[in-house]
């Protein structure tokens, strides 16, 4: 099977590649703020319960419905970025995401907060694939490193969410972190207008309404499954972390520190991870990282103390940081250039769906059978998806792309 790597419209205009600062400030900054909105929500569950009387199970629905709306949005709206509207999709997506954050800020009962979460998920689901399309096509020879930078920005933003909440909620109130994240996102938005964007000309714009037809490309289908496996790991890890540390009697500050420290290697290693995925081979690197991740997840269910779980998580974080961008890089390498946003949308939809489903399943299994069984279910799920993903992408197992020598 042959895979299309460099499908460009013949009249594409040569452009200077985006600098790493343009990627980090204009697009990485926006990605970070979108992720920070998620991070804020995850850390104020207790405040919602105390201030508004909303229980934990209801907040679970708020979190889950955001993943669902993001899933739908990435499937429906990402293809518009491939039809000459990438910049508009970014701008409108960020604006809608900010509207959702504002609704969550002013809501004091469950229904308005859920509506805000749905709106926020729609905006994020539209903006993220368009951002990735712009960054991939701006410098295709270095797509791995640049996607790695976006990953670093995403993780940094998510890690900043709890810090923003911790600083602002106590003295100012629950709305403050949502409003601050919204304000920073709006300040960064004009930078997008200053960055040259490779928009497809009308003659070469794809006619497909959705991008699900890309799953007919076996390598892309494999990349989507591997991306889903990554978020099965993330969904299971996030759903069980606080519960398990509470069960094991771990100090609250250690449990909270673990989440923050887990993000550090992902932030630092993101660009290196993407570059390595491109040159070593994204499918090989993804397989190594996910198999290792399944073993780490299985190990959490066997360790007797929270301190040992914390220590193992630090090794897990380094492993993830070195490999987690591989599925996204794989997708960027195996689909035509004029379908990049749609491809990243399908990839993101797979991730959102898998994370949401696994978070719900894991919680139920933990409640019924305990942490060892719950972690084992997650580990087996990851490994099974890796086998499926590699089977689908079997003809592209050795795919790689050298980085040009400057």
C-alpha positions as CSV (number, residue, x, y, z in Angstrom):
1,X,0.0,0.0,0.0
2,X,1.2,3.5,-0.8
3,X,0.5,6.4,1.5
4,X,0.1,10.0,0.4
5,X,2.5,12.2,2.3
6,X,2.8,15.4,0.3
7,X,-0.5,16.1,-1.4
8,X,-0.4,19.8,-2.0
9,X,-2.3,21.9,-4.5
10,X,0.0,22.7,-7.5
11,X,-0.5,26.4,-7.1
12,X,0.4,26.5,-3.4
13,X,2.5,29.6,-2.7
14,X,5.8,29.0,-1.0
15,X,5.8,30.5,2.5
16,X,8.3,31.0,5.1
17,X,7.8,28.3,7.9
18,X,6.2,29.5,11.1
19,X,8.8,30.3,13.7
20,X,8.7,28.4,16.9
21,X,7.7,31.6,18.6
22,X,4.7,32.1,16.3
23,X,3.7,28.5,17.0
24,X,4.1,28.9,20.7
25,X,2.5,32.3,21.1
26,X,-0.2,32.5,18.5
27,X,-1.3,28.8,18.4
28,X,0.3,27.2,21.4
29,X,-1.0,30.0,23.6
30,X,-4.5,29.5,22.4
31,X,-4.3,25.7,22.8
32,X,-3.0,26.2,26.3
33,X,-5.9,28.5,27.3
34,X,-8.5,26.1,25.8
35,X,-6.9,23.3,27.9
36,X,-6.7,25.5,30.9
37,X,-10.5,25.7,30.9
38,X,-10.6,21.9,31.3
39,X,-8.1,22.0,34.1
40,X,-10.0,24.6,36.0
41,X,-13.2,22.6,35.8
42,X,-11.5,19.4,37.1
43,X,-10.3,21.2,40.2
44,X,-13.3,23.0,41.5
45,X,-15.7,20.1,42.1
46,X,-15.6,20.6,45.8
47,X,-16.3,24.3,45.4
48,X,-19.3,23.6,43.2
49,X,-20.6,21.3,46.0
50,X,-19.9,23.8,48.8
51,X,-21.1,27.0,47.1
52,X,-23.9,25.8,44.8
53,X,-24.9,22.4,46.3
54,X,-24.0,20.5,43.1
55,X,-22.9,16.9,43.9
56,X,-19.9,15.0,42.5
57,X,-22.0,12.8,40.3
58,X,-23.6,15.7,38.6
59,X,-20.2,17.3,38.0
60,X,-19.2,14.0,36.4
61,X,-22.0,14.5,33.9
62,X,-20.7,18.1,33.3
63,X,-17.2,16.8,32.5
64,X,-18.5,13.9,30.4
65,X,-20.9,15.9,28.3
66,X,-18.1,18.3,27.4
67,X,-16.1,15.4,25.9
68,X,-19.3,14.3,24.0
69,X,-19.8,17.8,22.6
70,X,-16.2,18.0,21.6
71,X,-16.5,14.7,19.9
72,X,-19.4,15.8,17.8
73,X,-17.8,19.2,17.1
74,X,-14.6,17.8,15.8
75,X,-16.4,15.5,13.4
76,X,-18.8,18.2,12.1
77,X,-16.7,21.4,12.0
78,X,-13.1,20.4,11.5
79,X,-13.6,19.8,7.7
80,X,-14.5,23.4,7.2
81,X,-10.9,24.3,8.0
82,X,-9.8,22.3,5.0
83,X,-12.1,24.3,2.7
84,X,-10.2,27.6,2.9
85,X,-11.6,28.6,6.3
86,X,-8.9,27.5,8.8
87,X,-8.3,30.9,10.3
88,X,-12.1,31.6,10.6
89,X,-12.6,28.2,12.3
90,X,-9.9,29.0,14.8
91,X,-11.3,32.4,15.6
92,X,-14.9,31.3,15.8
93,X,-14.0,28.2,17.7
94,X,-12.1,30.1,20.3
95,X,-14.9,32.7,20.6
96,X,-17.5,30.0,21.2
97,X,-15.2,28.2,23.7
98,X,-14.8,31.5,25.6
99,X,-18.6,32.0,25.6
100,X,-18.9,28.6,27.2
101,X,-16.4,29.5,29.9
102,X,-18.3,32.7,30.6
103,X,-21.6,30.7,30.9
104,X,-19.9,28.4,33.4
105,X,-18.6,31.4,35.3
106,X,-22.0,33.0,35.7
107,X,-24.0,29.8,36.2
108,X,-24.9,28.9,39.8
109,X,-27.1,25.9,39.1
110,X,-26.5,22.7,37.2
111,X,-28.4,23.4,33.9
112,X,-26.6,26.7,33.0
113,X,-23.2,25.1,33.8
114,X,-24.0,22.1,31.6
115,X,-25.0,24.4,28.8
116,X,-21.7,26.3,29.2
117,X,-19.8,23.1,29.2
118,X,-21.5,21.9,26.0
119,X,-20.8,25.3,24.3
120,X,-17.2,25.2,25.5
121,X,-16.7,21.7,24.1
122,X,-18.1,22.7,20.7
123,X,-15.7,25.6,20.5
124,X,-12.6,23.6,21.5
125,X,-13.6,20.8,19.2
126,X,-13.8,23.2,16.2
127,X,-10.6,25.2,17.0
128,X,-8.1,22.5,17.8
129,X,-8.1,20.6,14.5
130,X,-7.9,23.9,12.6
131,X,-4.9,25.0,14.7
132,X,-3.2,21.7,14.0
133,X,-3.9,22.0,10.2
134,X,-2.3,25.4,10.1
135,X,0.8,24.3,12.0
136,X,1.2,21.1,10.0
137,X,1.0,22.8,6.6
138,X,3.1,25.8,7.6
139,X,6.2,23.5,7.9
140,X,5.5,19.9,6.7
141,X,9.2,18.9,7.0
142,X,9.1,19.5,10.7
143,X,5.5,18.6,11.5
144,X,6.5,16.2,14.3
145,X,8.4,18.8,16.3
146,X,5.7,21.4,15.7
147,X,2.9,19.1,16.8
148,X,5.0,18.3,19.8
149,X,5.1,21.9,20.7
150,X,1.4,22.1,20.5
151,X,1.1,19.1,22.8
152,X,3.4,20.8,25.3
153,X,1.2,23.9,25.2
154,X,-1.9,21.8,25.7
155,X,-0.4,20.0,28.7
156,X,1.0,23.2,30.2
157,X,-2.4,24.8,29.9
158,X,-4.1,21.9,31.6
159,X,-1.6,21.9,34.4
160,X,-2.0,25.6,34.8
161,X,-5.8,25.3,35.3
162,X,-5.5,24.0,38.9
163,X,-2.9,26.6,39.8
164,X,-5.2,29.4,38.4
165,X,-8.1,28.0,40.5
166,X,-6.0,27.7,43.6
167,X,-4.9,31.3,43.4
168,X,-8.3,32.9,42.5
169,X,-11.2,30.8,43.8
170,X,-10.6,31.4,47.5
171,X,-10.2,35.2,47.4
172,X,-12.3,36.1,44.4
173,X,-14.8,33.3,43.8
174,X,-15.6,30.5,41.4
175,X,-16.2,32.7,38.3
176,X,-12.7,34.2,38.5
177,X,-10.6,31.4,36.9
178,X,-13.1,31.0,34.0
179,X,-13.0,34.7,33.3
180,X,-9.2,35.0,33.6
181,X,-8.7,32.1,31.1
182,X,-11.3,33.7,28.8
183,X,-9.6,37.1,28.9
184,X,-6.1,35.6,28.1
185,X,-7.6,33.6,25.2
186,X,-9.2,36.8,23.7
187,X,-5.9,38.7,24.1
188,X,-4.0,36.0,22.2
189,X,-6.6,35.7,19.4
190,X,-5.4,38.8,17.4
191,X,-2.0,37.1,17.0
192,X,-3.7,34.6,14.7
193,X,-4.5,37.4,12.3
194,X,-0.8,38.3,12.0
195,X,0.3,34.8,11.0
196,X,0.4,33.6,7.4
197,X,-2.0,30.8,6.9
198,X,-1.9,28.3,4.0
199,X,-5.6,28.2,3.0
200,X,-6.7,25.9,0.2
201,X,-7.8,27.6,-3.0
202,X,-11.3,26.9,-4.2
203,X,-10.2,24.5,-7.0
204,X,-8.5,22.2,-4.6
205,X,-10.8,22.2,-1.6
206,X,-12.2,18.8,-0.5
207,X,-15.9,18.3,-1.2
208,X,-16.6,15.9,1.6
209,X,-18.8,17.3,4.3
210,X,-17.3,15.0,6.9
211,X,-13.8,13.5,7.2
212,X,-15.0,10.0,8.3
213,X,-14.1,8.7,4.8
214,X,-10.4,9.0,5.8
215,X,-10.9,6.0,8.0
216,X,-10.8,4.0,4.7
217,X,-7.0,4.7,4.7
218,X,-5.8,1.8,6.9
219,X,-2.8,3.7,8.3
220,X,-5.0,6.6,9.4
221,X,-7.5,4.2,10.9
222,X,-4.6,2.6,12.8
223,X,-3.4,6.0,14.0
224,X,-7.0,6.9,15.2
225,X,-7.2,3.6,17.2
226,X,-3.7,4.3,18.7
227,X,-4.8,7.9,19.6
228,X,-7.9,6.4,21.2
229,X,-5.7,4.0,23.2
230,X,-3.7,7.0,24.5
231,X,-6.9,8.6,25.8
232,X,-8.1,5.3,27.3
233,X,-4.9,5.5,29.4
234,X,-5.5,9.1,30.2
235,X,-9.2,8.7,31.0
236,X,-8.5,5.7,33.3
237,X,-5.6,7.4,35.0
238,X,-7.6,10.6,35.7
239,X,-10.7,8.8,36.9
240,X,-8.9,6.7,39.4
241,X,-6.0,8.9,40.7
242,X,-7.9,10.8,43.4
243,X,-10.0,7.8,44.4
244,X,-7.0,5.5,44.8
245,X,-5.0,8.0,46.8
246,X,-7.9,8.6,49.1
247,X,-8.3,4.8,49.5
248,X,-4.6,4.4,50.3
249,X,-4.6,7.3,52.8
250,X,-2.1,9.4,50.8
251,X,-1.7,13.0,51.9
252,X,-3.8,15.3,49.8
253,X,-0.9,17.5,48.9
254,X,1.1,14.5,47.6
255,X,-1.8,13.4,45.4
256,X,-2.2,17.0,44.0
257,X,1.5,17.3,43.5
258,X,1.5,14.1,41.5
259,X,-0.9,15.5,38.9
260,X,1.2,18.6,38.5
261,X,4.5,16.8,38.3
262,X,3.0,14.3,35.8
263,X,2.6,17.1,33.3
264,X,6.2,18.3,33.6
265,X,7.8,15.7,31.3
266,X,5.0,16.0,28.8
267,X,5.7,19.8,28.6
268,X,9.4,19.5,28.4
269,X,9.6,16.5,26.1
270,X,6.8,17.4,23.7
271,X,8.9,18.8,20.8
272,X,11.5,16.1,21.1
273,X,8.8,13.5,21.2
274,X,7.2,14.8,18.0
275,X,10.5,15.0,16.2
276,X,11.4,11.5,17.2
277,X,8.1,10.2,16.1
278,X,8.6,11.7,12.7
279,X,12.2,10.4,12.2
280,X,12.1,7.0,14.1
281,X,8.6,6.2,13.1
282,X,5.3,7.2,14.7
283,X,3.7,3.8,14.7
284,X,6.7,2.2,16.3
285,X,7.1,4.9,18.9
286,X,3.4,4.8,19.7
287,X,3.5,1.1,20.2
288,X,6.4,1.3,22.6
289,X,4.8,4.1,24.6
290,X,1.4,2.5,24.9
291,X,2.6,-1.0,25.8
292,X,4.8,0.6,28.5
293,X,1.8,2.7,29.6
294,X,-0.4,-0.4,29.9
295,X,2.2,-2.0,32.2
296,X,2.4,1.2,34.3
297,X,-1.4,1.2,34.6
298,X,-1.4,-2.4,35.6
299,X,1.3,-1.7,38.2
300,X,-0.8,0.9,39.9
301,X,-3.3,-1.8,40.9
302,X,-0.7,-3.9,42.6
303,X,1.3,-1.4,44.7
304,X,0.4,-1.2,48.4
305,X,1.0,2.5,49.2
306,X,0.2,5.9,47.7
307,X,3.9,6.8,47.9
308,X,4.8,3.9,45.6
309,X,2.0,4.7,43.2
310,X,3.3,8.3,43.1
311,X,6.9,7.1,42.4
312,X,5.7,4.8,39.6
313,X,3.7,7.7,38.1
314,X,6.8,9.8,37.7
315,X,8.4,7.1,35.5
316,X,5.1,6.8,33.6
317,X,5.1,10.5,33.0
318,X,8.6,10.4,31.4
319,X,7.5,7.5,29.2
320,X,4.3,9.4,28.1
321,X,6.3,12.6,27.5
322,X,8.6,10.8,25.1
323,X,5.9,9.0,23.1
324,X,2.5,10.5,23.4
325,X,2.6,12.8,20.3
326,X,3.2,9.8,18.0
327,X,-0.4,9.0,16.9
328,X,-1.0,12.7,16.0
329,X,2.2,12.8,14.0
330,X,1.3,9.5,12.3
331,X,-2.1,11.0,11.2
332,X,-0.3,14.1,9.9
333,X,2.0,11.9,7.8
334,X,-0.5,9.6,6.2
335,X,-3.3,11.8,5.0
336,X,-3.3,14.3,2.1
337,X,-2.4,17.9,2.9
338,X,-5.8,19.1,1.9
339,X,-7.5,16.9,4.6
340,X,-5.3,17.7,7.6
341,X,-7.9,19.5,9.7
342,X,-10.5,16.8,9.0
343,X,-8.0,14.1,10.0
344,X,-7.0,15.8,13.2
345,X,-10.7,16.2,13.9
346,X,-11.4,12.5,13.6
347,X,-8.3,11.8,15.7
348,X,-9.5,14.2,18.4
349,X,-13.0,12.7,18.2
350,X,-11.6,9.3,18.8
351,X,-9.6,10.6,21.8
352,X,-12.6,12.4,23.3
353,X,-14.9,9.4,22.9
354,X,-12.4,6.9,24.3
355,X,-11.5,9.1,27.3
356,X,-15.1,9.8,28.2
357,X,-16.2,6.1,27.9
358,X,-13.2,4.8,29.8
359,X,-13.6,7.3,32.6
360,X,-17.2,6.2,33.1
361,X,-16.4,2.5,32.8
362,X,-13.4,2.7,35.1
363,X,-15.3,4.4,37.9
364,X,-18.1,1.8,37.8
365,X,-15.6,-1.1,37.8
366,X,-13.6,0.5,40.7
367,X,-16.8,0.9,42.7
368,X,-17.9,-2.7,42.1
369,X,-14.5,-4.6,42.2
370,X,-11.8,-2.3,43.5
371,X,-8.7,-0.7,42.2
372,X,-6.7,-3.8,41.1
373,X,-9.5,-5.0,38.8
374,X,-10.2,-1.4,37.5
375,X,-6.6,-0.8,36.6
376,X,-6.3,-4.3,35.0
377,X,-9.4,-3.5,32.8
378,X,-7.7,-0.3,31.7
379,X,-4.4,-2.0,31.0
380,X,-6.0,-4.8,28.9
381,X,-8.1,-2.2,27.0
382,X,-5.0,-0.3,26.1
383,X,-3.1,-3.3,25.0
384,X,-6.0,-4.6,22.9
385,X,-6.3,-1.3,21.1
386,X,-2.6,-1.2,20.4
387,X,-2.8,-4.7,18.7
388,X,-5.8,-3.5,16.6
389,X,-4.2,-0.2,15.7
390,X,-0.9,-1.8,14.6
391,X,-2.8,-4.5,12.6
392,X,-4.7,-1.8,10.7
393,X,-1.5,0.2,10.1
394,X,0.6,-2.9,9.3
395,X,1.7,-1.7,5.9
396,X,3.0,1.6,7.4
397,X,4.8,0.1,10.4
398,X,8.1,1.4,9.2
399,X,6.9,4.8,8.0
400,X,9.2,7.7,8.9
401,X,10.3,11.1,7.4
402,X,13.8,12.4,7.9
403,X,14.1,16.0,9.0
404,X,15.9,18.2,6.4
405,X,19.4,19.3,7.4
406,X,19.5,23.0,7.8
